[in-house]
Structures are given as structure tokens and as C-alpha cells.
Amino acid sequence: MKKYLIIIGLLLCSVSVTMAQMSQQKKIDNTVSLGLKGGINTPRMLYYQNEPLSRLPQAWTITPMGGLFIDIPLGSALVFAPEAVYVQRGTDMSYEHRSGAQVHYTMSASYVDLRLPLELRWPISKYFQPFLVVGAEGGVRLFGQIHMDRTAPIEMDETIDVGDANLALIHAGALAGVGVRSMINLGAQEILLKLTVTAHQGLLDSYAAGEKEGTSAPVNVNAYQIMGSRLPQGLEATLSIGIPLKAREDDACSTFSRDRRWFKSGGRSNLGTWW
């Protein structure tokens, strides 16, 4: 009888573990995760209606970015992943002025963004889930600098702080990209990993009101013509690491083994009476 009880117990244990794994897989796919993200951004500016400015070459600069995110599955295919991040926007241009002077102009400003992306994922497996992402973003400018230097005939080397006179305070834009997500086990802890590449397009003019009204002097020689709109752009590559916010489940096999030891010891363990 004891032999049959052990066999039945092991069979029940196997079924229980299989059921728990299937349930856990479902919970993993629908568990909220909280984490950090970081990566690089390549900022530049897009000029509308101003063809001479649009033709000026912009260097590809790389800046760091990072922040916090929360991953909220809305089903097996859709994930809402709001985030708060620090990011830099601006431009780096070198060109020849019509006077013959060589001009180098840079603008770099720091922002705090709130982003609201939606991820459409293909849950091929627990470890490989490619996805598309689209969303909206809004940010507030913090600080930054504008620098310009030029050669003769009119030499200049000037740096000023970014402020309300030369850069709009509020940023609003849209984002879209691709990525892949994976749930991996690190010992007893599960970790959510996401690799993402996204393109970002500003939708609000970044020229400051003071520039357009002529109450603040533009620091960019004659090439700085306040016409049309100047819209921030960016290309980001990021790594996100999150921890699922869920309680660890009891293991059916360990419970069964513990109960067997309790019966064999007459209700006692090395720590004393079971109850």
C-alpha cells in the first residue's frame, strides 16, 4: 500500500508541476514588470519650409539616455509600457558661410520625457518575443548650451546657455520602432529583457517665441533664419531590464517530499514538532 501511495503521489506531483508550469507561463506573459532602461540616442533637427537650412549637413552625434519603465501586458499580444526618461536633443552642424567663413554650430539640451508606447508582440516563446512599438512622447527642457565658432573674415567663438529665449520649453512627438523581448531565469529570479530600436519625431516647433518675435538675438550668423519650423528628431537603441512584480509560487514536489518526511518522522523534524 505504501508503495502505491508513493507512486500515486509522484504521479500527482508530475501533473501538478506540469499544470503549474503552464499556469506560470500564462502569468509570465501577463505579469506587470518594473525596471530600468538605458542606451544611446543620435539627435538632429529637421527644418521645414527653409530649404537652405535643410541642406546644411548635420553630424551624427551619440548621447546617452536612460530612465524607468513599467511593463503592463494587456493580453497575449499587446503591452502598454509607459516610461520616464532623460534624453538629449539638438544638432551639430559644420558648413561654409557665404562670406567664406567656416562655421561650426552645436546645440545640446537635456529633457525629461514621459512616453506612452504600445508594443504589439508575437509571443513565439517565453524567450523570444519580437514586437513593433508605436507611441507618443512629451517632454520638458531642463538645461543645455549653444556653441558657435567661425573663422575670418568675422571671427567668433561664443557659448551661451539654453533658455526660453532660444529653445521652446515643451517637446511633443511620436515614436515608432522594433524590438525583441525575453523572459530569462537568473537563479530563483525571473528577469524581463527588451532590446529596442526606435525613431523619434518632434511635432512641436522648437524655435523659441523670443527668436520668432525678434526679442532675442539668434546665435547662428546669417544661416540662422527663423522661418517655418525646426523639429527635433532622434534614433535610439536601448536595453530594458525589468523584474516581474509577482509572488513566488510554492513547488508541488517540494511540498510532497516535505509531507513524506513528516509522516516518516512521526510528525517531528529537526526543528521539533511539526505544529
TORKOL-4160 file (C-alpha; in steps of 0.2 Angstrom, whole numbers, padded with zeros to 4 digits, m for minus):
275
<pt num="1" X="0000" Y="0000" Z="0000"/>
<pt num="2" X="0014" Y="0012" Z="0005"/>
<pt num="3" X="0022" Y="0009" Z="m0012"/>
<pt num="4" X="0006" Y="0013" Z="m0022"/>
<pt num="5" X="0004" Y="0029" Z="m0012"/>
<pt num="6" X="0021" Y="0034" Z="m0016"/>
<pt num="7" X="0018" Y="0031" Z="m0035"/>
<pt num="8" X="0001" Y="0040" Z="m0034"/>
<pt num="9" X="0010" Y="0054" Z="m0025"/>
<pt num="10" X="0023" Y="0055" Z="m0038"/>
<pt num="11" X="0011" Y="0055" Z="m0052"/>
<pt num="12" X="0001" Y="0069" Z="m0044"/>
<pt num="13" X="0017" Y="0078" Z="m0042"/>
<pt num="14" X="0021" Y="0077" Z="m0060"/>
<pt num="15" X="0004" Y="0083" Z="m0066"/>
<pt num="16" X="0004" Y="0097" Z="m0053"/>
<pt num="17" X="0021" Y="0103" Z="m0059"/>
<pt num="18" X="0015" Y="0102" Z="m0077"/>
<pt num="19" X="0000" Y="0112" Z="m0073"/>
<pt num="20" X="0010" Y="0125" Z="m0063"/>
<pt num="21" X="0022" Y="0127" Z="m0077"/>
<pt num="22" X="0008" Y="0130" Z="m0089"/>
<pt num="23" X="m0001" Y="0142" Z="m0077"/>
<pt num="24" X="0016" Y="0151" Z="m0074"/>
<pt num="25" X="0019" Y="0153" Z="m0092"/>
<pt num="26" X="0002" Y="0162" Z="m0093"/>
<pt num="27" X="0006" Y="0173" Z="m0078"/>
<pt num="28" X="0023" Y="0177" Z="m0085"/>
<pt num="29" X="0015" Y="0183" Z="m0101"/>
<pt num="30" X="0003" Y="0194" Z="m0091"/>
<pt num="31" X="0013" Y="0200" Z="m0076"/>
<pt num="32" X="0017" Y="0218" Z="m0073"/>
<pt num="33" X="0036" Y="0222" Z="m0073"/>
<pt num="34" X="0046" Y="0237" Z="m0066"/>
<pt num="35" X="0063" Y="0241" Z="m0072"/>
<pt num="36" X="0077" Y="0252" Z="m0079"/>
<pt num="37" X="0081" Y="0256" Z="m0097"/>
<pt num="38" X="0097" Y="0264" Z="m0105"/>
<pt num="39" X="0105" Y="0266" Z="m0121"/>
<pt num="40" X="0111" Y="0279" Z="m0134"/>
<pt num="41" X="0102" Y="0292" Z="m0144"/>
<pt num="42" X="0108" Y="0301" Z="m0160"/>
<pt num="43" X="0099" Y="0318" Z="m0160"/>
<pt num="44" X="0097" Y="0330" Z="m0175"/>
<pt num="45" X="0085" Y="0343" Z="m0181"/>
<pt num="46" X="0073" Y="0343" Z="m0196"/>
<pt num="47" X="0069" Y="0360" Z="m0204"/>
<pt num="48" X="0053" Y="0363" Z="m0214"/>
<pt num="49" X="0050" Y="0377" Z="m0226"/>
<pt num="50" X="0068" Y="0383" Z="m0225"/>
<pt num="51" X="0077" Y="0374" Z="m0239"/>
<pt num="52" X="0094" Y="0382" Z="m0236"/>
<pt num="53" X="0094" Y="0376" Z="m0218"/>
<pt num="54" X="0088" Y="0359" Z="m0223"/>
<pt num="55" X="0103" Y="0356" Z="m0234"/>
<pt num="56" X="0115" Y="0360" Z="m0221"/>
<pt num="57" X="0125" Y="0344" Z="m0216"/>
<pt num="58" X="0122" Y="0338" Z="m0198"/>
<pt num="59" X="0134" Y="0327" Z="m0190"/>
<pt num="60" X="0129" Y="0310" Z="m0181"/>
<pt num="61" X="0132" Y="0313" Z="m0163"/>
<pt num="62" X="0129" Y="0300" Z="m0150"/>
<pt num="63" X="0122" Y="0304" Z="m0132"/>
<pt num="64" X="0117" Y="0294" Z="m0118"/>
<pt num="65" X="0099" Y="0292" Z="m0112"/>
<pt num="66" X="0090" Y="0282" Z="m0098"/>
<pt num="67" X="0076" Y="0280" Z="m0086"/>
<pt num="68" X="0062" Y="0270" Z="m0078"/>
<pt num="69" X="0048" Y="0260" Z="m0086"/>
<pt num="70" X="0034" Y="0249" Z="m0081"/>
<pt num="71" X="0028" Y="0235" Z="m0092"/>
<pt num="72" X="0009" Y="0231" Z="m0092"/>
<pt num="73" X="0003" Y="0217" Z="m0103"/>
<pt num="74" X="m0015" Y="0220" Z="m0110"/>
<pt num="75" X="m0016" Y="0202" Z="m0116"/>
<pt num="76" X="m0005" Y="0190" Z="m0125"/>
<pt num="77" X="m0002" Y="0202" Z="m0140"/>
<pt num="78" X="m0002" Y="0220" Z="m0133"/>
<pt num="79" X="0009" Y="0228" Z="m0120"/>
<pt num="80" X="0007" Y="0246" Z="m0113"/>
<pt num="81" X="0025" Y="0251" Z="m0107"/>
<pt num="82" X="0025" Y="0269" Z="m0100"/>
<pt num="83" X="0042" Y="0277" Z="m0096"/>
<pt num="84" X="0050" Y="0292" Z="m0089"/>
<pt num="85" X="0067" Y="0295" Z="m0097"/>
<pt num="86" X="0081" Y="0308" Z="m0098"/>
<pt num="87" X="0087" Y="0312" Z="m0116"/>
<pt num="88" X="0096" Y="0325" Z="m0125"/>
<pt num="89" X="0091" Y="0334" Z="m0141"/>
<pt num="90" X="0099" Y="0346" Z="m0153"/>
<pt num="91" X="0111" Y="0347" Z="m0168"/>
<pt num="92" X="0129" Y="0348" Z="m0174"/>
<pt num="93" X="0132" Y="0357" Z="m0190"/>
<pt num="94" X="0148" Y="0362" Z="m0199"/>
<pt num="95" X="0146" Y="0372" Z="m0215"/>
<pt num="96" X="0154" Y="0386" Z="m0225"/>
<pt num="97" X="0146" Y="0403" Z="m0224"/>
<pt num="98" X="0143" Y="0414" Z="m0239"/>
<pt num="99" X="0156" Y="0426" Z="m0233"/>
<pt num="100" X="0169" Y="0411" Z="m0234"/>
<pt num="101" X="0170" Y="0408" Z="m0216"/>
<pt num="102" X="0170" Y="0390" Z="m0209"/>
<pt num="103" X="0156" Y="0389" Z="m0196"/>
<pt num="104" X="0153" Y="0376" Z="m0183"/>
<pt num="105" X="0137" Y="0376" Z="m0173"/>
<pt num="106" X="0131" Y="0365" Z="m0159"/>
<pt num="107" X="0115" Y="0365" Z="m0149"/>
<pt num="108" X="0113" Y="0352" Z="m0135"/>
<pt num="109" X="0098" Y="0352" Z="m0122"/>
<pt num="110" X="0093" Y="0340" Z="m0109"/>
<pt num="111" X="0075" Y="0334" Z="m0107"/>
<pt num="112" X="0064" Y="0324" Z="m0096"/>
<pt num="113" X="0051" Y="0314" Z="m0106"/>
<pt num="114" X="0035" Y="0305" Z="m0102"/>
<pt num="115" X="0032" Y="0292" Z="m0115"/>
<pt num="116" X="0017" Y="0281" Z="m0119"/>
<pt num="117" X="0022" Y="0267" Z="m0130"/>
<pt num="118" X="0011" Y="0252" Z="m0135"/>
<pt num="119" X="0020" Y="0236" Z="m0140"/>
<pt num="120" X="0012" Y="0223" Z="m0152"/>
<pt num="121" X="0021" Y="0207" Z="m0149"/>
<pt num="122" X="0022" Y="0190" Z="m0156"/>
<pt num="123" X="0024" Y="0178" Z="m0141"/>
<pt num="124" X="0034" Y="0164" Z="m0151"/>
<pt num="125" X="0041" Y="0158" Z="m0135"/>
<pt num="126" X="0045" Y="0163" Z="m0117"/>
<pt num="127" X="0062" Y="0168" Z="m0123"/>
<pt num="128" X="0059" Y="0176" Z="m0140"/>
<pt num="129" X="0045" Y="0188" Z="m0142"/>
<pt num="130" X="0048" Y="0201" Z="m0157"/>
<pt num="131" X="0037" Y="0216" Z="m0156"/>
<pt num="132" X="0033" Y="0233" Z="m0165"/>
<pt num="133" X="0031" Y="0248" Z="m0155"/>
<pt num="134" X="0022" Y="0265" Z="m0158"/>
<pt num="135" X="0018" Y="0279" Z="m0146"/>
<pt num="136" X="0018" Y="0297" Z="m0140"/>
<pt num="137" X="0030" Y="0307" Z="m0130"/>
<pt num="138" X="0030" Y="0324" Z="m0121"/>
<pt num="139" X="0045" Y="0332" Z="m0113"/>
<pt num="140" X="0051" Y="0347" Z="m0103"/>
<pt num="141" X="0068" Y="0356" Z="m0107"/>
<pt num="142" X="0079" Y="0357" Z="m0092"/>
<pt num="143" X="0096" Y="0365" Z="m0097"/>
<pt num="144" X="0109" Y="0365" Z="m0111"/>
<pt num="145" X="0121" Y="0375" Z="m0122"/>
<pt num="146" X="0123" Y="0383" Z="m0139"/>
<pt num="147" X="0140" Y="0385" Z="m0146"/>
<pt num="148" X="0146" Y="0393" Z="m0162"/>
<pt num="149" X="0163" Y="0397" Z="m0168"/>
<pt num="150" X="0168" Y="0404" Z="m0185"/>
<pt num="151" X="0184" Y="0409" Z="m0194"/>
<pt num="152" X="0188" Y="0425" Z="m0203"/>
<pt num="153" X="0183" Y="0437" Z="m0210"/>
<pt num="154" X="0172" Y="0439" Z="m0194"/>
<pt num="155" X="0179" Y="0428" Z="m0181"/>
<pt num="156" X="0168" Y="0422" Z="m0167"/>
<pt num="157" X="0169" Y="0409" Z="m0153"/>
<pt num="158" X="0154" Y="0410" Z="m0141"/>
<pt num="159" X="0144" Y="0399" Z="m0130"/>
<pt num="160" X="0128" Y="0403" Z="m0122"/>
<pt num="161" X="0116" Y="0394" Z="m0110"/>
<pt num="162" X="0100" Y="0387" Z="m0117"/>
<pt num="163" X="0084" Y="0395" Z="m0111"/>
<pt num="164" X="0067" Y="0402" Z="m0115"/>
<pt num="165" X="0074" Y="0415" Z="m0127"/>
<pt num="166" X="0082" Y="0402" Z="m0139"/>
<pt num="167" X="0073" Y="0385" Z="m0137"/>
<pt num="168" X="0055" Y="0380" Z="m0133"/>
<pt num="169" X="0051" Y="0374" Z="m0116"/>
<pt num="170" X="0039" Y="0360" Z="m0121"/>
<pt num="171" X="0043" Y="0345" Z="m0133"/>
<pt num="172" X="0029" Y="0334" Z="m0140"/>
<pt num="173" X="0032" Y="0320" Z="m0153"/>
<pt num="174" X="0029" Y="0302" Z="m0159"/>
<pt num="175" X="0039" Y="0286" Z="m0159"/>
<pt num="176" X="0040" Y="0270" Z="m0168"/>
<pt num="177" X="0052" Y="0255" Z="m0169"/>
<pt num="178" X="0055" Y="0237" Z="m0167"/>
<pt num="179" X="0062" Y="0226" Z="m0153"/>
<pt num="180" X="0063" Y="0209" Z="m0145"/>
<pt num="181" X="0058" Y="0204" Z="m0128"/>
<pt num="182" X="0063" Y="0189" Z="m0117"/>
<pt num="183" X="0060" Y="0181" Z="m0100"/>
<pt num="184" X="0075" Y="0173" Z="m0093"/>
<pt num="185" X="0079" Y="0164" Z="m0077"/>
<pt num="186" X="0093" Y="0170" Z="m0066"/>
<pt num="187" X="0093" Y="0158" Z="m0051"/>
<pt num="188" X="0076" Y="0160" Z="m0042"/>
<pt num="189" X="0073" Y="0176" Z="m0050"/>
<pt num="190" X="0065" Y="0179" Z="m0067"/>
<pt num="191" X="0071" Y="0194" Z="m0077"/>
<pt num="192" X="0062" Y="0203" Z="m0092"/>
<pt num="193" X="0074" Y="0209" Z="m0106"/>
<pt num="194" X="0070" Y="0221" Z="m0120"/>
<pt num="195" X="0081" Y="0226" Z="m0134"/>
<pt num="196" X="0073" Y="0241" Z="m0144"/>
<pt num="197" X="0077" Y="0252" Z="m0159"/>
<pt num="198" X="0065" Y="0267" Z="m0161"/>
<pt num="199" X="0064" Y="0283" Z="m0172"/>
<pt num="200" X="0058" Y="0299" Z="m0164"/>
<pt num="201" X="0050" Y="0314" Z="m0172"/>
<pt num="202" X="0046" Y="0330" Z="m0164"/>
<pt num="203" X="0029" Y="0338" Z="m0168"/>
<pt num="204" X="0031" Y="0355" Z="m0160"/>
<pt num="205" X="0041" Y="0369" Z="m0166"/>
<pt num="206" X="0057" Y="0370" Z="m0156"/>
<pt num="207" X="0061" Y="0388" Z="m0160"/>
<pt num="208" X="0058" Y="0399" Z="m0145"/>
<pt num="209" X="0045" Y="0413" Z="m0145"/>
<pt num="210" X="0059" Y="0426" Z="m0142"/>
<pt num="211" X="0068" Y="0421" Z="m0158"/>
<pt num="212" X="0052" Y="0422" Z="m0169"/>
<pt num="213" X="0047" Y="0439" Z="m0161"/>
<pt num="214" X="0065" Y="0446" Z="m0163"/>
<pt num="215" X="0067" Y="0450" Z="m0145"/>
<pt num="216" X="0082" Y="0438" Z="m0143"/>
<pt num="217" X="0097" Y="0438" Z="m0154"/>
<pt num="218" X="0099" Y="0421" Z="m0164"/>
<pt num="219" X="0117" Y="0414" Z="m0161"/>
<pt num="220" X="0120" Y="0407" Z="m0178"/>
<pt num="221" X="0126" Y="0420" Z="m0190"/>
<pt num="222" X="0115" Y="0423" Z="m0206"/>
<pt num="223" X="0111" Y="0404" Z="m0208"/>
<pt num="224" X="0100" Y="0405" Z="m0193"/>
<pt num="225" X="0084" Y="0411" Z="m0201"/>
<pt num="226" X="0068" Y="0409" Z="m0191"/>
<pt num="227" X="0057" Y="0403" Z="m0205"/>
<pt num="228" X="0045" Y="0388" Z="m0204"/>
<pt num="229" X="0048" Y="0375" Z="m0191"/>
<pt num="230" X="0063" Y="0366" Z="m0183"/>
<pt num="231" X="0058" Y="0349" Z="m0177"/>
<pt num="232" X="0069" Y="0338" Z="m0166"/>
<pt num="233" X="0072" Y="0320" Z="m0172"/>
<pt num="234" X="0081" Y="0305" Z="m0164"/>
<pt num="235" X="0086" Y="0287" Z="m0167"/>
<pt num="236" X="0088" Y="0277" Z="m0151"/>
<pt num="237" X="0094" Y="0260" Z="m0146"/>
<pt num="238" X="0090" Y="0254" Z="m0129"/>
<pt num="239" X="0091" Y="0239" Z="m0117"/>
<pt num="240" X="0077" Y="0237" Z="m0104"/>
<pt num="241" X="0079" Y="0226" Z="m0088"/>
<pt num="242" X="0063" Y="0223" Z="m0078"/>
<pt num="243" X="0058" Y="0212" Z="m0063"/>
<pt num="244" X="0041" Y="0204" Z="m0063"/>
<pt num="245" X="0030" Y="0210" Z="m0049"/>
<pt num="246" X="0023" Y="0193" Z="m0043"/>
<pt num="247" X="0024" Y="0182" Z="m0028"/>
<pt num="248" X="0034" Y="0166" Z="m0030"/>
<pt num="249" X="0023" Y="0151" Z="m0031"/>
<pt num="250" X="0025" Y="0135" Z="m0020"/>
<pt num="251" X="0033" Y="0120" Z="m0028"/>
<pt num="252" X="0021" Y="0105" Z="m0028"/>
<pt num="253" X="0036" Y="0092" Z="m0027"/>
<pt num="254" X="0044" Y="0100" Z="m0013"/>
<pt num="255" X="0028" Y="0101" Z="m0003"/>
<pt num="256" X="0025" Y="0082" Z="m0007"/>
<pt num="257" X="0043" Y="0077" Z="m0002"/>
<pt num="258" X="0041" Y="0088" Z="0014"/>
<pt num="259" X="0025" Y="0079" Z="0019"/>
<pt num="260" X="0033" Y="0062" Z="0016"/>
<pt num="261" X="0047" Y="0066" Z="0028"/>
<pt num="262" X="0034" Y="0072" Z="0041"/>
<pt num="263" X="0025" Y="0056" Z="0041"/>
<pt num="264" X="0041" Y="0046" Z="0042"/>
<pt num="265" X="0047" Y="0056" Z="0057"/>
<pt num="266" X="0030" Y="0054" Z="0066"/>
<pt num="267" X="0026" Y="0072" Z="0064"/>
<pt num="268" X="0043" Y="0078" Z="0070"/>
<pt num="269" X="0058" Y="0087" Z="0062"/>
<pt num="270" X="0075" Y="0093" Z="0067"/>
<pt num="271" X="0066" Y="0109" Z="0072"/>
<pt num="272" X="0054" Y="0100" Z="0084"/>
<pt num="273" X="0035" Y="0096" Z="0082"/>
<pt num="274" X="0028" Y="0100" Z="0065"/>
<pt num="275" X="0014" Y="0110" Z="0073"/>
